[in-house]
């Protein structure tokens, strides 16, 4: 997989490849490149790039997808300018674009500038070149999580002219009228290295209580831990646990995001369950529940609801015409883990 490229201008004025000239890019360069289109409410001035370059003309999703495929293959000299106009990549492994999408979901524009009435801010994540069903699988996982009682952002699939479906989620750090919301991650708040398994769900339970002072929010955090375990979403590193500030100035859990099947590093979770990262069980979940003052009866009810929701995977995959060669191995692994975790 090729490195996703974003144009960053160094002190000498030349555009740099973000990977090959990493030593030449300072933290200030990175903040200046983000300018006013960073995640959350913070902006950085002066911006490095000319933000007026963001187009408000309709954008063709197929053209963006073709650029993304070329970038995946490492052919950076042939692609990237359209994606740069719509926000480049806000992080993560797969290329993404910040878009404004019309309320009828038919028109797409750049999401870097304030949007006109009738548009809202979305994050489009392109399906991988090696697996064109990445977007569908992530969409299914969002639906399963929603069925399990987890708050997720509004989500949908967008097909390009090649028939590949890409996952899109409505940005929860933007409100109607182009208003911004402060956002933080466990990585930022706790200085937890997202490149190493340094976090435990017990810590996240305590953070949820300390930030929100809400038993309902703590229970929601527990529910997400249960889902990530039974859905085998082991890509649960510290950047994938988020918090947003309400308009009243109160912190709350952000909607859950980056939910998908992931085997994790060497078959382990990035975030451990009461110290166990490779083979967590219901026993570990019940211990976790006590940290959040959740009764065993309530915890078992949540665990049961999550397992019922995860069991919908095979049905949903078939409904979305995912090839059996893709969904069947995942379904088998989900069932094997369910039996082992009892």
Secondary structure by P-SEA (a helix, b strand, c coil): cccbbbbbbcccccccccccccccccaaaaaaaaccccccccccccccccccccccccccaaaaaaaaaaaaacccccccaaaaaacccccccbbbbbbbbcccccccccccccccccbbbbbbbbccccccaaaaaaaaaaaaaaaacccccbbbbbbccccbbbbbbccccccccbbbbbbbccccccccccccccccaaaaaaaaaaacccaaaaaaaaaaaaaaaaaccccccccccccccccccccccccccccccccccccccccccccccccccaaaaaaaaaaacccaaaaaaaaaaaaaaaaaaaaaaaaaccccccaaaaaaaaaaaaaaac
